[in-house]
Amino acid sequence: MLIPSKRLDSLGASVFSEMDNLRRELEKAGKHLINLSIGSPDRAPALEIREILSQGVLDDSQFGYTLTRGTANFRKACAEWYLERFGVLLDPETEVLPLMGSQDGLAHIFLAYIDPGDLALIPDPGYPIYTAGLMLAGGEKVAMPLLEKNGFLPDLKQIDPDLARKAKLMFLNYPNNPTAAVAPLSFFEDVVEFAQLNDLLICHDAAYSELAFDGYSPVSFLQAKGARDVGIEFHSVSKTYNLAGARLGFVVGNSEVIRNLAQLKANIDYGVFRPVLTAGAYALSSAQTSVEENRSAYERRRDVLIKGCALAGWKMPSPQGSMFIWAPVPTAQDSLSFAIALAREAGVVVVPGVAFGEHGEGYVRVAMVQDEIVLQEAVRRIQQFLQKP
């Protein structure tokens, strides 16, 4: 029997695997589950976006490779959207790169910049690809604790100066997954100064910049003075326009970093499917009505969960952004034990916080990825579970 590479041992997906195995076990046993674990949009794209996509699929000329840089039309749409949304001017030829979903870029940036033994500053708790991508490149993680007392922002002053100087890059993500925290522009300004001091590449994952509530509008890292000199920002067209399965995102910012990432990707893939790029360009360039409808839908879902669980004594913070609620475990259990019990007894699947790093212990991540009627049923089950004798 062939022995798999040691890279697989470093990926650390045991908690996710355990919960997925539990889900399959319960479904096989006939239990009806409400899955609030995976951050995959359940809503469909706007009809006009689907029409553009379908027209492209029916065009015989649309099936060739687009290559790494995609189409000029898509890059131009990204730059124009960025100017309209954030007031940041980008060169579509040198500062914009399409991605097969933002995770494509999040994973591959490590291969472009990390050699075996190199250090990277990674948030904890954090989206798993930040650690997985680093491990696959042979790098070493320096965890930045995201603590509630700091608004789930890393305390830059608490990072060991020696480790900061040795590190090559820092990952950030706001609105945050899993904590749903948001970051002010002043924080990003501090990050730019920190990066300049320590010669760091900043990689900001802004996948949820368009999913914010109560009138809040997330800022871009690139709005901070000097940010383009030290970093890049990733966006998810998939999440913003409910095109998750179509796999489309883009990265913008420092032209040298964009060029190096493009060089790496040119050796890995042959670009995004042209009809998907065309649909994405249309989505970015059109009136953002569907984005606002999406926000409203998720805000209603948030309120159903927050208010319903509060009636059972489970007080959850109300997030300003993302499709997640980062909720403290309401029982005297660790996060994994609580998540397992909730799935087995109530049929509601969430992710234990420890899956996102040791500082995620004490919380669970609840994804708002079901419609309101289903969430009302989830709330009923949770209430029954928490109020049992």
C-alpha positions as CSV (number, residue, x, y, z in Angstrom):
1,M,0.0,0.0,0.0
2,L,1.3,3.4,-1.0
3,I,2.0,5.8,1.9
4,P,0.4,9.3,1.5
5,S,2.6,12.4,1.8
6,K,3.3,13.8,5.2
7,R,1.6,17.0,4.1
8,L,-1.8,15.4,4.8
9,D,-0.8,14.9,8.4
10,S,-0.4,18.6,8.8
11,L,-3.8,19.7,7.6
12,G,-5.5,19.1,10.9
13,A,-9.1,18.7,9.7
14,S,-10.0,16.1,12.4
15,V,-12.8,18.1,14.1
16,F,-14.4,18.9,10.7
17,S,-14.0,15.2,9.7
18,E,-15.5,14.1,13.0
19,M,-18.6,16.3,12.6
20,D,-19.0,15.3,9.0
21,N,-18.8,11.6,9.9
22,L,-21.4,12.2,12.6
23,R,-23.7,14.0,10.1
24,R,-23.5,11.0,7.7
25,E,-24.1,8.6,10.6
26,L,-27.2,10.4,11.7
27,E,-28.6,10.8,8.2
28,K,-28.0,7.1,7.5
29,A,-29.9,6.3,10.7
30,G,-32.8,8.4,9.2
31,K,-32.5,11.5,11.5
32,H,-33.6,14.7,9.8
33,L,-30.9,17.2,10.2
34,I,-30.8,21.0,9.8
35,N,-27.3,21.7,8.7
36,L,-26.0,25.1,9.9
37,S,-22.4,24.1,9.6
38,I,-21.1,24.9,6.1
39,G,-20.8,28.5,4.9
40,S,-22.2,27.8,1.5
41,P,-24.9,30.2,0.2
42,D,-28.3,28.4,-0.2
43,R,-29.8,31.3,-2.2
44,A,-29.7,31.3,-6.0
45,P,-28.1,34.1,-8.1
46,A,-30.3,36.8,-9.5
47,L,-32.2,35.7,-12.6
48,E,-30.4,38.1,-14.9
49,I,-27.0,36.8,-13.8
50,R,-28.2,33.2,-14.5
51,E,-29.4,34.3,-17.9
52,I,-26.0,35.8,-18.8
53,L,-24.3,32.6,-17.7
54,S,-26.7,30.4,-19.6
55,Q,-26.3,32.5,-22.8
56,G,-22.5,32.0,-22.5
57,V,-22.8,28.2,-22.0
58,L,-24.9,28.0,-25.2
59,D,-22.3,29.9,-27.2
60,D,-20.0,27.4,-29.1
61,S,-17.0,29.9,-28.9
62,Q,-16.9,30.1,-25.1
63,F,-15.3,26.8,-24.2
64,G,-11.6,27.5,-24.7
65,Y,-9.0,28.3,-22.0
66,T,-9.1,31.9,-20.6
67,L,-5.7,31.5,-19.0
68,T,-4.7,32.9,-15.6
69,R,-5.5,36.6,-16.2
70,G,-9.0,35.8,-17.4
71,T,-10.7,38.4,-19.5
72,A,-10.0,42.2,-19.8
73,N,-13.8,42.7,-19.3
74,F,-13.8,41.0,-16.0
75,R,-10.7,42.7,-14.7
76,K,-12.2,46.1,-15.8
77,A,-15.4,45.3,-14.0
78,C,-13.5,44.5,-10.8
79,A,-11.6,47.7,-10.9
80,E,-14.7,49.8,-11.6
81,W,-16.6,48.1,-8.8
82,Y,-13.7,48.8,-6.4
83,L,-13.7,52.4,-7.3
84,E,-17.4,52.7,-6.8
85,R,-17.6,50.7,-3.7
86,F,-14.4,51.8,-1.8
87,G,-13.0,54.8,-3.7
88,V,-9.9,52.9,-4.5
89,L,-8.4,53.2,-8.0
90,L,-6.9,50.1,-9.4
91,D,-5.1,49.3,-12.7
92,P,-7.0,46.4,-14.2
93,E,-3.9,45.2,-16.1
94,T,-1.5,44.9,-13.2
95,E,-3.5,45.1,-9.9
96,V,-6.4,42.7,-10.5
97,L,-6.3,38.9,-10.9
98,P,-9.4,36.6,-11.3
99,L,-9.5,33.5,-9.1
100,M,-11.4,30.2,-9.1
101,G,-13.2,31.4,-6.0
102,S,-11.3,33.4,-3.4
103,Q,-10.0,30.2,-1.7
104,D,-8.0,29.5,-4.8
105,G,-5.9,32.6,-4.1
106,L,-5.9,32.2,-0.3
107,A,-4.3,28.8,-0.6
108,H,-1.9,29.6,-3.4
109,I,-0.4,32.8,-2.1
110,F,1.5,30.7,0.4
111,L,3.1,28.7,-2.4
112,A,4.2,32.0,-4.0
113,Y,5.8,33.4,-0.8
114,I,6.5,30.8,1.8
115,D,9.5,28.4,1.7
116,P,9.9,25.5,4.2
117,G,10.5,26.9,7.6
118,D,9.2,30.4,6.9
119,L,6.9,32.0,9.5
120,A,3.4,33.5,8.9
121,L,1.1,35.3,11.3
122,I,-2.3,33.5,11.3
123,P,-5.4,34.4,13.2
124,D,-6.7,32.0,15.8
125,P,-9.6,31.2,15.5
126,G,-9.3,31.5,11.8
127,Y,-10.7,30.1,8.5
128,P,-8.9,26.7,8.1
129,I,-7.3,27.4,4.7
130,Y,-5.0,30.0,6.3
131,T,-3.3,27.3,8.3
132,A,-3.7,24.5,5.7
133,G,-2.2,26.6,2.9
134,L,0.7,27.5,5.1
135,M,1.3,23.9,6.1
136,L,1.2,22.7,2.5
137,A,3.9,25.2,1.7
138,G,6.0,24.0,4.6
139,G,5.7,27.1,6.6
140,E,5.3,27.5,10.4
141,K,2.3,29.2,12.1
142,V,2.6,32.0,14.5
143,A,-0.9,32.2,16.0
144,M,-2.5,35.6,16.6
145,P,-5.2,35.1,19.2
146,L,-8.6,36.7,18.4
147,L,-10.1,37.4,21.8
148,E,-13.6,38.8,22.6
149,K,-12.1,41.5,24.8
150,N,-10.3,42.9,21.8
151,G,-13.3,42.7,19.5
152,F,-11.8,39.6,17.9
153,L,-9.0,41.8,16.4
154,P,-5.4,40.7,16.8
155,D,-3.5,42.8,19.4
156,L,-0.6,43.9,17.3
157,K,1.3,45.0,20.4
158,Q,1.2,41.5,21.8
159,I,2.9,39.9,18.9
160,D,6.5,38.9,19.7
161,P,8.7,41.5,17.9
162,D,11.3,38.8,17.0
163,L,8.7,36.6,15.4
164,A,7.1,39.5,13.7
165,R,10.4,40.4,12.1
166,K,11.0,36.8,11.0
167,A,7.5,36.3,9.6
168,K,6.9,36.8,5.8
169,L,3.2,37.5,5.8
170,M,0.1,38.1,7.9
171,F,-3.4,37.0,7.2
172,L,-6.5,39.0,8.2
173,N,-10.2,38.5,7.5
174,Y,-13.0,41.1,8.2
175,P,-15.9,40.7,8.3
176,N,-14.5,37.6,10.0
177,N,-15.0,33.9,9.6
178,P,-15.7,32.4,12.2
179,T,-16.2,35.3,14.7
180,A,-18.3,37.6,12.5
181,A,-16.2,40.5,13.9
182,V,-15.7,43.7,11.8
183,A,-12.7,46.0,11.6
184,P,-12.5,49.8,11.4
185,L,-10.3,51.6,9.0
186,S,-8.1,52.7,12.0
187,F,-7.2,49.1,12.6
188,F,-6.1,48.6,9.0
189,E,-4.0,51.8,9.3
190,D,-2.2,50.3,12.3
191,V,-1.7,47.1,10.3
192,V,0.0,49.0,7.5
193,E,2.3,50.6,9.9
194,F,3.1,47.2,11.5
195,A,3.7,45.7,8.1
196,Q,6.1,48.5,7.1
197,L,8.0,48.1,10.4
198,N,8.4,44.3,10.0
199,D,8.6,44.0,6.2
200,L,5.4,41.9,6.1
201,L,3.0,41.0,3.2
202,I,-0.6,41.6,4.4
203,C,-3.2,39.3,2.9
204,H,-6.7,40.5,3.7
205,D,-9.6,38.1,3.0
206,A,-12.7,40.3,2.4
207,A,-15.0,37.5,1.2
208,Y,-17.9,38.9,3.3
209,S,-17.5,42.6,2.6
210,E,-20.9,42.8,0.9
211,L,-22.8,40.8,3.6
212,A,-23.3,43.4,6.4
213,F,-26.3,44.4,8.5
214,D,-28.0,47.3,10.3
215,G,-26.7,49.8,7.7
216,Y,-23.0,48.9,8.4
217,S,-20.7,49.1,5.4
218,P,-17.3,47.2,5.8
219,V,-14.2,49.1,4.7
220,S,-11.5,47.8,2.4
221,F,-7.9,47.2,3.7
222,L,-6.8,49.1,0.6
223,Q,-8.5,52.2,1.9
224,A,-5.7,52.6,4.5
225,K,-2.9,54.9,3.4
226,G,0.0,52.8,2.2
227,A,-1.9,49.5,2.1
228,R,-1.2,48.9,-1.5
229,D,2.5,49.0,-0.8
230,V,2.3,46.2,1.7
231,G,-0.6,44.0,0.8
232,I,-3.4,42.5,-1.3
233,E,-7.1,41.9,-0.7
234,F,-9.2,38.9,-1.8
235,H,-12.9,39.1,-2.8
236,S,-15.5,36.4,-3.4
237,V,-17.9,37.0,-6.3
238,S,-19.2,33.5,-5.3
239,K,-20.4,34.7,-1.9
240,T,-21.5,38.1,-2.9
241,Y,-23.8,37.0,-5.8
242,N,-24.6,33.4,-4.6
243,L,-22.4,31.8,-7.3
244,A,-20.6,29.5,-4.9
245,G,-20.5,26.5,-7.2
246,A,-19.5,28.6,-10.1
247,R,-16.2,29.4,-8.3
248,L,-15.3,33.0,-9.0
249,G,-13.3,35.6,-7.0
250,F,-10.5,38.0,-7.5
251,V,-7.5,39.5,-5.7
252,V,-6.4,43.1,-6.0
253,G,-3.6,45.3,-4.7
254,N,0.2,45.3,-4.9
255,S,1.1,44.7,-8.5
256,E,4.3,42.7,-7.7
257,V,2.4,40.3,-5.5
258,I,-0.3,40.0,-8.1
259,R,2.3,39.2,-10.7
260,N,3.9,36.5,-8.6
261,L,0.6,34.9,-7.7
262,A,-0.3,34.9,-11.4
263,Q,3.0,33.3,-12.3
264,L,2.4,30.5,-9.8
265,K,-1.2,29.9,-11.0
266,A,-0.1,29.8,-14.6
267,N,1.6,26.6,-13.7
268,I,-1.5,25.1,-12.0
269,D,-4.6,26.0,-13.9
270,Y,-5.9,27.4,-17.2
271,G,-8.3,30.1,-15.9
272,V,-11.9,30.5,-15.0
273,F,-14.6,29.3,-17.4
274,R,-15.4,32.3,-19.7
275,P,-19.2,32.3,-19.2
276,V,-18.6,32.5,-15.5
277,L,-16.3,35.5,-16.0
278,T,-18.9,37.1,-18.2
279,A,-21.6,36.6,-15.6
280,G,-19.3,37.9,-12.9
281,A,-18.5,41.0,-14.9
282,Y,-22.2,41.6,-15.4
283,A,-22.9,41.1,-11.7
284,L,-20.2,43.5,-10.6
285,S,-21.3,46.2,-13.2
286,S,-25.0,46.0,-12.8
287,A,-27.3,47.6,-10.2
288,Q,-26.5,45.9,-6.9
289,T,-30.2,45.2,-6.1
290,S,-29.6,41.5,-5.6
291,V,-26.8,42.2,-3.1
292,E,-29.1,44.4,-1.0
293,E,-31.8,41.6,-1.2
294,N,-29.2,39.1,0.0
295,R,-28.3,41.4,2.9
296,S,-31.9,41.8,4.0
297,A,-32.5,38.0,3.8
298,Y,-29.5,37.2,6.0
299,E,-30.4,40.0,8.4
300,R,-33.9,38.5,8.9
301,R,-32.3,35.0,9.4
302,R,-29.9,36.5,11.9
303,D,-32.8,38.0,13.9
304,V,-34.8,34.7,13.8
305,L,-31.8,32.8,15.4
306,I,-30.8,35.5,17.9
307,K,-34.3,36.2,19.2
308,G,-35.4,32.6,19.2
309,C,-32.3,31.3,21.0
310,A,-32.5,34.1,23.5
311,L,-35.9,32.8,24.6
312,A,-34.1,29.6,25.6
313,G,-31.5,31.4,27.5
314,W,-28.8,31.2,24.8
315,K,-27.6,34.7,24.4
316,M,-25.8,35.2,21.1
317,P,-24.1,38.4,20.0
318,S,-25.7,39.9,17.0
319,P,-23.2,40.1,14.1
320,Q,-22.8,43.1,11.9
321,G,-21.4,41.1,9.0
322,S,-20.7,37.7,7.5
323,M,-23.1,34.7,7.2
324,F,-22.2,33.4,10.7
325,I,-23.0,33.8,14.3
326,W,-20.2,33.2,16.8
327,A,-22.0,31.9,19.8
328,P,-20.7,31.1,23.3
329,V,-21.4,27.5,24.3
330,P,-24.5,27.8,26.5
331,T,-23.9,24.6,28.5
332,A,-21.1,23.4,30.8
333,Q,-19.5,21.5,27.9
334,D,-16.6,22.0,25.6
335,S,-17.5,23.1,22.1
336,L,-17.1,19.7,20.5
337,S,-19.2,17.9,23.1
338,F,-21.9,20.5,22.8
339,A,-22.0,20.3,19.0
340,I,-22.2,16.6,19.1
341,A,-25.0,16.6,21.6
342,L,-26.9,19.3,19.6
343,A,-26.6,17.2,16.5
344,R,-27.6,13.9,18.1
345,E,-30.4,15.1,20.3
346,A,-31.8,18.1,18.3
347,G,-30.7,17.4,14.8
348,V,-29.1,20.8,14.4
349,V,-25.5,20.8,13.1
350,V,-23.1,23.6,14.0
351,V,-19.3,23.7,14.0
352,P,-17.4,23.6,17.3
353,G,-15.2,26.6,17.8
354,V,-12.1,24.4,18.4
355,A,-12.2,23.4,14.8
356,F,-10.9,26.9,14.0
357,G,-8.0,26.9,16.5
358,E,-7.4,26.6,20.2
359,H,-8.7,30.1,20.9
360,G,-12.1,29.1,19.3
361,E,-12.8,26.8,22.3
362,G,-15.9,27.9,24.2
363,Y,-17.8,28.9,21.0
364,V,-19.7,27.4,18.1
365,R,-20.1,28.8,14.7
366,V,-23.7,28.9,13.4
367,A,-24.1,29.4,9.6
368,M,-27.2,31.3,8.5
369,V,-27.6,29.2,5.4
370,Q,-31.2,28.1,5.6
371,D,-34.4,30.0,4.9
372,E,-36.4,31.5,7.7
373,I,-38.9,28.7,8.0
374,V,-36.2,26.1,8.4
375,L,-34.4,28.4,10.9
376,Q,-37.6,28.7,12.9
377,E,-37.7,24.9,13.2
378,A,-34.0,24.9,14.2
379,V,-34.8,27.4,16.9
380,R,-37.7,25.3,18.1
381,R,-35.4,22.3,18.3
382,I,-32.7,24.3,20.1
383,Q,-35.2,25.6,22.6
384,Q,-36.4,22.1,23.3
385,F,-32.8,20.8,23.7
386,L,-31.7,23.6,26.1
387,Q,-34.9,23.5,28.2
388,K,-35.0,19.8,28.7
389,P,-35.0,18.7,32.4
